[in-house]
Amino acid sequence: MRIHSKIELGERQVNIDMIKGLSELLAIGFRELQVKNFSEKCYSITQIILYLKKL
């Protein structure tokens, strides 16, 4: 059984310090990781809005 983190469960937001550390760990550009994080947030919000419109 896999245990999910608070971030994965949506109970905690990713902050800028986490992105910096993660970008260094994964050898990915800081800006690139910021854009990916922002894109995922936008997608999630869009999905929630679409779901609520169907209710």
PQR file of N, CA, C, O and H, with PARSE charges and radii, in Angstrom:
ATOM      1  N   MET A   1       0.835  -1.183   0.000 -0.4000 1.5000
ATOM      2  CA  MET A   1       0.000   0.000   0.000 -0.0000 2.0000
ATOM      3  C   MET A   1       0.881   1.248   0.000  0.5500 1.7000
ATOM      4  O   MET A   1       1.784   1.381   0.827 -0.5500 1.4000
ATOM      5  N   ARG A   2       0.615   2.150  -0.922 -0.4000 1.5000
ATOM      6  CA  ARG A   2       1.404   3.379  -1.035 -0.0000 2.0000
ATOM      7  C   ARG A   2       0.815   4.462  -0.150  0.5500 1.7000
ATOM      8  O   ARG A   2      -0.400   4.653  -0.119 -0.5500 1.4000
ATOM      9  H   ARG A   2      -0.118   2.042  -1.594  0.4000 1.0000
ATOM     10  N   ILE A   3       1.666   5.166   0.565 -0.4000 1.5000
ATOM     11  CA  ILE A   3       1.239   6.282   1.397 -0.0000 2.0000
ATOM     12  C   ILE A   3       1.444   7.565   0.608  0.5500 1.7000
ATOM     13  O   ILE A   3       2.530   7.807   0.082 -0.5500 1.4000
ATOM     14  H   ILE A   3       2.653   5.011   0.540  0.4000 1.0000
ATOM     15  N   HIS A   4       0.409   8.383   0.524 -0.4000 1.5000
ATOM     16  CA  HIS A   4       0.468   9.636  -0.225 -0.0000 2.0000
ATOM     17  C   HIS A   4       0.862  10.787   0.689  0.5500 1.7000
ATOM     18  O   HIS A   4       0.500  10.823   1.865 -0.5500 1.4000
ATOM     19  H   HIS A   4      -0.473   8.187   0.952  0.4000 1.0000
ATOM     20  N   SER A   5       1.606  11.718   0.125 -0.4000 1.5000
ATOM     21  CA  SER A   5       2.013  12.900   0.886 -0.0000 2.0000
ATOM     22  C   SER A   5       0.869  13.896   0.979  0.5500 1.7000
ATOM     23  O   SER A   5      -0.119  13.795   0.252 -0.5500 1.4000
ATOM     24  H   SER A   5       1.900  11.688  -0.830  0.4000 1.0000
ATOM     25  N   LYS A   6       1.014  14.858   1.881 -0.4000 1.5000
ATOM     26  CA  LYS A   6      -0.005  15.903   2.016 -0.0000 2.0000
ATOM     27  C   LYS A   6      -0.118  16.717   0.733  0.5500 1.7000
ATOM     28  O   LYS A   6      -1.205  17.176   0.384 -0.5500 1.4000
ATOM     29  H   LYS A   6       1.817  14.940   2.471  0.4000 1.0000
ATOM     30  N   ILE A   7       0.989  16.895   0.035 -0.4000 1.5000
ATOM     31  CA  ILE A   7       0.958  17.642  -1.232 -0.0000 2.0000
ATOM     32  C   ILE A   7       0.155  16.865  -2.267  0.5500 1.7000
ATOM     33  O   ILE A   7      -0.669  17.442  -2.976 -0.5500 1.4000
ATOM     34  H   ILE A   7       1.872  16.522   0.318  0.4000 1.0000
ATOM     35  N   GLU A   8       0.393  15.552  -2.357 -0.4000 1.5000
ATOM     36  CA  GLU A   8      -0.347  14.729  -3.313 -0.0000 2.0000
ATOM     37  C   GLU A   8      -1.837  14.710  -3.010  0.5500 1.7000
ATOM     38  O   GLU A   8      -2.663  14.629  -3.920 -0.5500 1.4000
ATOM     39  H   GLU A   8       1.062  15.083  -1.781  0.4000 1.0000
ATOM     40  N   LEU A   9      -2.175  14.783  -1.738 -0.4000 1.5000
ATOM     41  CA  LEU A   9      -3.579  14.754  -1.332 -0.0000 2.0000
ATOM     42  C   LEU A   9      -4.241  16.125  -1.406  0.5500 1.7000
ATOM     43  O   LEU A   9      -5.445  16.246  -1.180 -0.5500 1.4000
ATOM     44  H   LEU A   9      -1.505  14.849  -0.999  0.4000 1.0000
ATOM     45  N   GLY A  10      -3.460  17.158  -1.723 -0.4000 1.5000
ATOM     46  CA  GLY A  10      -4.004  18.502  -1.826 -0.0000 2.0000
ATOM     47  C   GLY A  10      -4.176  19.194  -0.480  0.5500 1.7000
ATOM     48  O   GLY A  10      -4.846  20.222  -0.388 -0.5500 1.4000
ATOM     49  H   GLY A  10      -2.482  17.059  -1.906  0.4000 1.0000
ATOM     50  N   GLU A  11      -3.573  18.631   0.561 -0.4000 1.5000
ATOM     51  CA  GLU A  11      -3.684  19.215   1.897 -0.0000 2.0000
ATOM     52  C   GLU A  11      -2.619  20.273   2.159  0.5500 1.7000
ATOM     53  O   GLU A  11      -2.701  21.017   3.136 -0.5500 1.4000
ATOM     54  H   GLU A  11      -3.028  17.796   0.486  0.4000 1.0000
ATOM     55  N   ARG A  12      -1.633  20.337   1.297 -0.4000 1.5000
ATOM     56  CA  ARG A  12      -0.556  21.308   1.461 -0.0000 2.0000
ATOM     57  C   ARG A  12      -0.104  21.766   0.078  0.5500 1.7000
ATOM     58  O   ARG A  12      -0.021  20.964  -0.853 -0.5500 1.4000
ATOM     59  H   ARG A  12      -1.566  19.733   0.503  0.4000 1.0000
ATOM     60  N   GLN A  13       0.187  23.063  -0.052 -0.4000 1.5000
ATOM     61  CA  GLN A  13       0.644  23.614  -1.317 -0.0000 2.0000
ATOM     62  C   GLN A  13       2.170  23.546  -1.411  0.5500 1.7000
ATOM     63  O   GLN A  13       2.869  23.615  -0.400 -0.5500 1.4000
ATOM     64  H   GLN A  13       0.120  23.714   0.704  0.4000 1.0000
ATOM     65  N   VAL A  14       2.663  23.414  -2.614 -0.4000 1.5000
ATOM     66  CA  VAL A  14       4.097  23.470  -2.855 -0.0000 2.0000
ATOM     67  C   VAL A  14       4.536  24.925  -2.714  0.5500 1.7000
ATOM     68  O   VAL A  14       3.867  25.829  -3.216 -0.5500 1.4000
ATOM     69  H   VAL A  14       2.095  23.359  -3.436  0.4000 1.0000
ATOM     70  N   ASN A  15       5.656  25.152  -2.032 -0.4000 1.5000
ATOM     71  CA  ASN A  15       6.143  26.527  -1.923 -0.0000 2.0000
ATOM     72  C   ASN A  15       7.439  26.685  -2.719  0.5500 1.7000
ATOM     73  O   ASN A  15       8.012  25.706  -3.198 -0.5500 1.4000
ATOM     74  H   ASN A  15       6.199  24.419  -1.624  0.4000 1.0000
ATOM     75  N   ILE A  16       7.881  27.914  -2.847 -0.4000 1.5000
ATOM     76  CA  ILE A  16       9.026  28.242  -3.702 -0.0000 2.0000
ATOM     77  C   ILE A  16      10.300  27.532  -3.249  0.5500 1.7000
ATOM     78  O   ILE A  16      11.107  27.130  -4.087 -0.5500 1.4000
ATOM     79  H   ILE A  16       7.415  28.708  -2.458  0.4000 1.0000
ATOM     80  N   ASP A  17      10.496  27.370  -1.940 -0.4000 1.5000
ATOM     81  CA  ASP A  17      11.687  26.682  -1.439 -0.0000 2.0000
ATOM     82  C   ASP A  17      11.692  25.211  -1.831  0.5500 1.7000
ATOM     83  O   ASP A  17      12.745  24.643  -2.121 -0.5500 1.4000
ATOM     84  H   ASP A  17       9.840  27.696  -1.259  0.4000 1.0000
ATOM     85  N   MET A  18      10.512  24.598  -1.838 -0.4000 1.5000
ATOM     86  CA  MET A  18      10.413  23.194  -2.254 -0.0000 2.0000
ATOM     87  C   MET A  18      10.775  23.048  -3.726  0.5500 1.7000
ATOM     88  O   MET A  18      11.452  22.096  -4.116 -0.5500 1.4000
ATOM     89  H   MET A  18       9.657  25.060  -1.603  0.4000 1.0000
ATOM     90  N   ILE A  19      10.321  23.997  -4.541 -0.4000 1.5000
ATOM     91  CA  ILE A  19      10.608  23.940  -5.977 -0.0000 2.0000
ATOM     92  C   ILE A  19      12.109  24.103  -6.215  0.5500 1.7000
ATOM     93  O   ILE A  19      12.686  23.403  -7.047 -0.5500 1.4000
ATOM     94  H   ILE A  19       9.772  24.770  -4.224  0.4000 1.0000
ATOM     95  N   LYS A  20      12.740  25.023  -5.488 -0.4000 1.5000
ATOM     96  CA  LYS A  20      14.195  25.211  -5.637 -0.0000 2.0000
ATOM     97  C   LYS A  20      14.942  23.928  -5.313  0.5500 1.7000
ATOM     98  O   LYS A  20      15.800  23.489  -6.079 -0.5500 1.4000
ATOM     99  H   LYS A  20      12.271  25.591  -4.812  0.4000 1.0000
ATOM    100  N   GLY A  21      14.609  23.326  -4.170 -0.4000 1.5000
ATOM    101  CA  GLY A  21      15.284  22.088  -3.765 -0.0000 2.0000
ATOM    102  C   GLY A  21      15.039  20.946  -4.722  0.5500 1.7000
ATOM    103  O   GLY A  21      15.951  20.183  -5.040 -0.5500 1.4000
ATOM    104  H   GLY A  21      13.912  23.683  -3.548  0.4000 1.0000
ATOM    105  N   LEU A  22      13.803  20.829  -5.182 -0.4000 1.5000
ATOM    106  CA  LEU A  22      13.460  19.763  -6.112 -0.0000 2.0000
ATOM    107  C   LEU A  22      14.149  19.946  -7.456  0.5500 1.7000
ATOM    108  O   LEU A  22      14.584  18.972  -8.071 -0.5500 1.4000
ATOM    109  H   LEU A  22      13.063  21.449  -4.924  0.4000 1.0000
ATOM    110  N   SER A  23      14.250  21.185  -7.912 -0.4000 1.5000
ATOM    111  CA  SER A  23      14.920  21.427  -9.195 -0.0000 2.0000
ATOM    112  C   SER A  23      16.396  21.049  -9.121  0.5500 1.7000
ATOM    113  O   SER A  23      16.953  20.521 -10.084 -0.5500 1.4000
ATOM    114  H   SER A  23      13.897  21.976  -7.413  0.4000 1.0000
ATOM    115  N   GLU A  24      17.026  21.315  -7.987 -0.4000 1.5000
ATOM    116  CA  GLU A  24      18.425  20.930  -7.811 -0.0000 2.0000
ATOM    117  C   GLU A  24      18.564  19.415  -7.750  0.5500 1.7000
ATOM    118  O   GLU A  24      19.473  18.841  -8.350 -0.5500 1.4000
ATOM    119  H   GLU A  24      16.574  21.744  -7.205  0.4000 1.0000
ATOM    120  N   LEU A  25      17.660  18.777  -7.025 -0.4000 1.5000
ATOM    121  CA  LEU A  25      17.698  17.320  -6.874 -0.0000 2.0000
ATOM    122  C   LEU A  25      17.508  16.610  -8.208  0.5500 1.7000
ATOM    123  O   LEU A  25      18.187  15.625  -8.498 -0.5500 1.4000
ATOM    124  H   LEU A  25      16.921  19.244  -6.538  0.4000 1.0000
ATOM    125  N   LEU A  26      16.585  17.113  -9.014 -0.4000 1.5000
ATOM    126  CA  LEU A  26      16.270  16.474 -10.297 -0.0000 2.0000
ATOM    127  C   LEU A  26      17.074  17.021 -11.467  0.5500 1.7000
ATOM    128  O   LEU A  26      16.943  16.543 -12.594 -0.5500 1.4000
ATOM    129  H   LEU A  26      16.034  17.913  -8.779  0.4000 1.0000
ATOM    130  N   ALA A  27      17.903  18.017 -11.202 -0.4000 1.5000
ATOM    131  CA  ALA A  27      18.711  18.664 -12.253 -0.0000 2.0000
ATOM    132  C   ALA A  27      17.814  19.216 -13.365  0.5500 1.7000
ATOM    133  O   ALA A  27      18.113  19.083 -14.552 -0.5500 1.4000
ATOM    134  H   ALA A  27      18.010  18.406 -10.287  0.4000 1.0000
ATOM    135  N   ILE A  28      16.710  19.835 -12.950 -0.4000 1.5000
ATOM    136  CA  ILE A  28      15.781  20.488 -13.869 -0.0000 2.0000
ATOM    137  C   ILE A  28      15.851  21.977 -13.576  0.5500 1.7000
ATOM    138  O   ILE A  28      16.027  22.372 -12.424 -0.5500 1.4000
ATOM    139  H   ILE A  28      16.467  19.943 -11.986  0.4000 1.0000
ATOM    140  N   GLY A  29      15.718  22.792 -14.582 -0.4000 1.5000
ATOM    141  CA  GLY A  29      15.751  24.229 -14.394 -0.0000 2.0000
ATOM    142  C   GLY A  29      14.652  24.698 -13.446  0.5500 1.7000
ATOM    143  O   GLY A  29      13.521  24.215 -13.494 -0.5500 1.4000
ATOM    144  H   GLY A  29      15.575  22.470 -15.518  0.4000 1.0000
ATOM    145  N   PHE A  30      15.004  25.641 -12.590 -0.4000 1.5000
ATOM    146  CA  PHE A  30      14.069  26.178 -11.604 -0.0000 2.0000
ATOM    147  C   PHE A  30      12.831  26.758 -12.277  0.5500 1.7000
ATOM    148  O   PHE A  30      11.709  26.474 -11.857 -0.5500 1.4000
ATOM    149  H   PHE A  30      15.923  26.033 -12.550  0.4000 1.0000
ATOM    150  N   ARG A  31      13.022  27.562 -13.311 -0.4000 1.5000
ATOM    151  CA  ARG A  31      11.892  28.171 -14.024 -0.0000 2.0000
ATOM    152  C   ARG A  31      11.012  27.111 -14.686  0.5500 1.7000
ATOM    153  O   ARG A  31       9.785  27.214 -14.670 -0.5500 1.4000
ATOM    154  H   ARG A  31      13.933  27.792 -13.652  0.4000 1.0000
ATOM    155  N   GLU A  32      11.638  26.111 -15.257 -0.4000 1.5000
ATOM    156  CA  GLU A  32      10.880  25.036 -15.910 -0.0000 2.0000
ATOM    157  C   GLU A  32       9.979  24.333 -14.901  0.5500 1.7000
ATOM    158  O   GLU A  32       8.820  24.041 -15.197 -0.5500 1.4000
ATOM    159  H   GLU A  32      12.635  26.028 -15.270  0.4000 1.0000
ATOM    160  N   LEU A  33      10.502  24.066 -13.729 -0.4000 1.5000
ATOM    161  CA  LEU A  33       9.721  23.405 -12.693 -0.0000 2.0000
ATOM    162  C   LEU A  33       8.600  24.320 -12.185  0.5500 1.7000
ATOM    163  O   LEU A  33       7.505  23.847 -11.880 -0.5500 1.4000
ATOM    164  H   LEU A  33      11.443  24.303 -13.489  0.4000 1.0000
ATOM    165  N   GLN A  34       8.869  25.615 -12.095 -0.4000 1.5000
ATOM    166  CA  GLN A  34       7.833  26.569 -11.696 -0.0000 2.0000
ATOM    167  C   GLN A  34       6.681  26.564 -12.706  0.5500 1.7000
ATOM    168  O   GLN A  34       5.511  26.561 -12.325 -0.5500 1.4000
ATOM    169  H   GLN A  34       9.759  25.999 -12.343  0.4000 1.0000
ATOM    170  N   VAL A  35       7.022  26.563 -13.978 -0.4000 1.5000
ATOM    171  CA  VAL A  35       6.006  26.567 -15.032 -0.0000 2.0000
ATOM    172  C   VAL A  35       5.181  25.285 -14.978  0.5500 1.7000
ATOM    173  O   VAL A  35       3.958  25.327 -15.107 -0.5500 1.4000
ATOM    174  H   VAL A  35       7.972  26.566 -14.288  0.4000 1.0000
ATOM    175  N   LYS A  36       5.841  24.152 -14.789 -0.4000 1.5000
ATOM    176  CA  LYS A  36       5.114  22.882 -14.705 -0.0000 2.0000
ATOM    177  C   LYS A  36       4.160  22.887 -13.515  0.5500 1.7000
ATOM    178  O   LYS A  36       3.018  22.443 -13.633 -0.5500 1.4000
ATOM    179  H   LYS A  36       6.835  24.118 -14.684  0.4000 1.0000
ATOM    180  N   ASN A  37       4.618  23.381 -12.380 -0.4000 1.5000
ATOM    181  CA  ASN A  37       3.782  23.448 -11.186 -0.0000 2.0000
ATOM    182  C   ASN A  37       2.573  24.350 -11.426  0.5500 1.7000
ATOM    183  O   ASN A  37       1.452  23.989 -11.069 -0.5500 1.4000
ATOM    184  H   ASN A  37       5.546  23.741 -12.284  0.4000 1.0000
ATOM    185  N   PHE A  38       2.791  25.513 -12.025 -0.4000 1.5000
ATOM    186  CA  PHE A  38       1.711  26.451 -12.317 -0.0000 2.0000
ATOM    187  C   PHE A  38       0.718  25.837 -13.301  0.5500 1.7000
ATOM    188  O   PHE A  38      -0.494  25.978 -13.134 -0.5500 1.4000
ATOM    189  H   PHE A  38       3.702  25.807 -12.315  0.4000 1.0000
ATOM    190  N   SER A  39       1.227  25.162 -14.319 -0.4000 1.5000
ATOM    191  CA  SER A  39       0.363  24.529 -15.318 -0.0000 2.0000
ATOM    192  C   SER A  39      -0.534  23.467 -14.685  0.5500 1.7000
ATOM    193  O   SER A  39      -1.719  23.375 -15.005 -0.5500 1.4000
ATOM    194  H   SER A  39       2.211  25.048 -14.456  0.4000 1.0000
ATOM    195  N   GLU A  40       0.034  22.673 -13.792 -0.4000 1.5000
ATOM    196  CA  GLU A  40      -0.746  21.633 -13.117 -0.0000 2.0000
ATOM    197  C   GLU A  40      -1.825  22.243 -12.232  0.5500 1.7000
ATOM    198  O   GLU A  40      -2.935  21.717 -12.158 -0.5500 1.4000
ATOM    199  H   GLU A  40       0.997  22.748 -13.532  0.4000 1.0000
ATOM    200  N   LYS A  41      -1.512  23.346 -11.561 -0.4000 1.5000
ATOM    201  CA  LYS A  41      -2.513  24.020 -10.735 -0.0000 2.0000
ATOM    202  C   LYS A  41      -3.648  24.549 -11.599  0.5500 1.7000
ATOM    203  O   LYS A  41      -4.819  24.406 -11.247 -0.5500 1.4000
ATOM    204  H   LYS A  41      -0.610  23.774 -11.621  0.4000 1.0000
ATOM    205  N   CYS A  42      -3.307  25.158 -12.727 -0.4000 1.5000
ATOM    206  CA  CYS A  42      -4.328  25.681 -13.643 -0.0000 2.0000
ATOM    207  C   CYS A  42      -5.217  24.561 -14.158  0.5500 1.7000
ATOM    208  O   CYS A  42      -6.436  24.716 -14.225 -0.5500 1.4000
ATOM    209  H   CYS A  42      -2.356  25.275 -13.013  0.4000 1.0000
ATOM    210  N   TYR A  43      -4.624  23.447 -14.518 -0.4000 1.5000
ATOM    211  CA  TYR A  43      -5.386  22.302 -15.014 -0.0000 2.0000
ATOM    212  C   TYR A  43      -6.335  21.789 -13.939  0.5500 1.7000
ATOM    213  O   TYR A  43      -7.499  21.503 -14.219 -0.5500 1.4000
ATOM    214  H   TYR A  43      -3.634  23.321 -14.464  0.4000 1.0000
ATOM    215  N   SER A  44      -5.838  21.672 -12.704 -0.4000 1.5000
ATOM    216  CA  SER A  44      -6.673  21.184 -11.609 -0.0000 2.0000
ATOM    217  C   SER A  44      -7.856  22.106 -11.360  0.5500 1.7000
ATOM    218  O   SER A  44      -8.981  21.644 -11.168 -0.5500 1.4000
ATOM    219  H   SER A  44      -4.893  21.904 -12.476  0.4000 1.0000
ATOM    220  N   ILE A  45      -7.607  23.393 -11.364 -0.4000 1.5000
ATOM    221  CA  ILE A  45      -8.686  24.360 -11.150 -0.0000 2.0000
ATOM    222  C   ILE A  45      -9.710  24.274 -12.271  0.5500 1.7000
ATOM    223  O   ILE A  45     -10.914  24.337 -12.019 -0.5500 1.4000
ATOM    224  H   ILE A  45      -6.693  23.768 -11.520  0.4000 1.0000
ATOM    225  N   THR A  46      -9.246  24.133 -13.493 -0.4000 1.5000
ATOM    226  CA  THR A  46     -10.149  24.010 -14.644 -0.0000 2.0000
ATOM    227  C   THR A  46     -11.023  22.771 -14.508  0.5500 1.7000
ATOM    228  O   THR A  46     -12.220  22.825 -14.789 -0.5500 1.4000
ATOM    229  H   THR A  46      -8.269  24.082 -13.697  0.4000 1.0000
ATOM    230  N   GLN A  47     -10.445  21.666 -14.083 -0.4000 1.5000
ATOM    231  CA  GLN A  47     -11.213  20.434 -13.915 -0.0000 2.0000
ATOM    232  C   GLN A  47     -12.271  20.582 -12.828  0.5500 1.7000
ATOM    233  O   GLN A  47     -13.383  20.074 -12.971 -0.5500 1.4000
ATOM    234  H   GLN A  47      -9.473  21.622 -13.855  0.4000 1.0000
ATOM    235  N   ILE A  48     -11.937  21.265 -11.757 -0.4000 1.5000
ATOM    236  CA  ILE A  48     -12.900  21.496 -10.681 -0.0000 2.0000
ATOM    237  C   ILE A  48     -14.056  22.358 -11.182  0.5500 1.7000
ATOM    238  O   ILE A  48     -15.218  22.070 -10.897 -0.5500 1.4000
ATOM    239  H   ILE A  48     -11.033  21.677 -11.640  0.4000 1.0000
ATOM    240  N   ILE A  49     -13.739  23.404 -11.922 -0.4000 1.5000
ATOM    241  CA  ILE A  49     -14.776  24.290 -12.460 -0.0000 2.0000
ATOM    242  C   ILE A  49     -15.696  23.516 -13.407  0.5500 1.7000
ATOM    243  O   ILE A  49     -16.917  23.658 -13.330 -0.5500 1.4000
ATOM    244  H   ILE A  49     -12.795  23.638 -12.154  0.4000 1.0000
ATOM    245  N   LEU A  50     -15.133  22.708 -14.287 -0.4000 1.5000
ATOM    246  CA  LEU A  50     -15.943  21.921 -15.212 -0.0000 2.0000
ATOM    247  C   LEU A  50     -16.843  20.944 -14.469  0.5500 1.7000
ATOM    248  O   LEU A  50     -17.998  20.746 -14.845 -0.5500 1.4000
ATOM    249  H   LEU A  50     -14.142  22.592 -14.350  0.4000 1.0000
ATOM    250  N   TYR A  51     -16.314  20.339 -13.422 -0.4000 1.5000
ATOM    251  CA  TYR A  51     -17.100  19.406 -12.617 -0.0000 2.0000
ATOM    252  C   TYR A  51     -18.269  20.134 -11.950  0.5500 1.7000
ATOM    253  O   TYR A  51     -19.399  19.646 -11.960 -0.5500 1.4000
ATOM    254  H   TYR A  51     -15.376  20.500 -13.117  0.4000 1.0000
ATOM    255  N   LEU A  52     -17.989  21.305 -11.370 -0.4000 1.5000
ATOM    256  CA  LEU A  52     -19.036  22.054 -10.680 -0.0000 2.0000
ATOM    257  C   LEU A  52     -20.109  22.560 -11.639  0.5500 1.7000
ATOM    258  O   LEU A  52     -21.276  22.674 -11.262 -0.5500 1.4000
ATOM    259  H   LEU A  52     -17.071  21.701 -11.362  0.4000 1.0000
ATOM    260  N   LYS A  53     -19.724  22.862 -12.865 -0.4000 1.5000
ATOM    261  CA  LYS A  53     -20.704  23.303 -13.865 -0.0000 2.0000
ATOM    262  C   LYS A  53     -21.681  22.198 -14.210  0.5500 1.7000
ATOM    263  O   LYS A  53     -22.831  22.467 -14.558 -0.5500 1.4000
ATOM    264  H   LYS A  53     -18.776  22.770 -13.171  0.4000 1.0000
ATOM    265  N   LYS A  54     -21.230  20.951 -14.115 -0.4000 1.5000
ATOM    266  CA  LYS A  54     -22.091  19.803 -14.437 -0.0000 2.0000
ATOM    267  C   LYS A  54     -23.119  19.526 -13.350  0.5500 1.7000
ATOM    268  O   LYS A  54     -24.126  18.867 -13.609 -0.5500 1.4000
ATOM    269  H   LYS A  54     -20.296  20.732 -13.832  0.4000 1.0000
ATOM    270  N   LEU A  55     -22.884  20.013 -12.148 -0.4000 1.5000
ATOM    271  CA  LEU A  55     -23.822  19.745 -11.043 -0.0000 2.0000
ATOM    272  C   LEU A  55     -25.122  20.471 -11.184  0.5500 1.7000
ATOM    273  O   LEU A  55     -25.999  20.338 -10.330 -0.5500 1.4000
ATOM    274  H   LEU A  55     -22.066  20.548 -11.938  0.4000 1.0000
TER
END
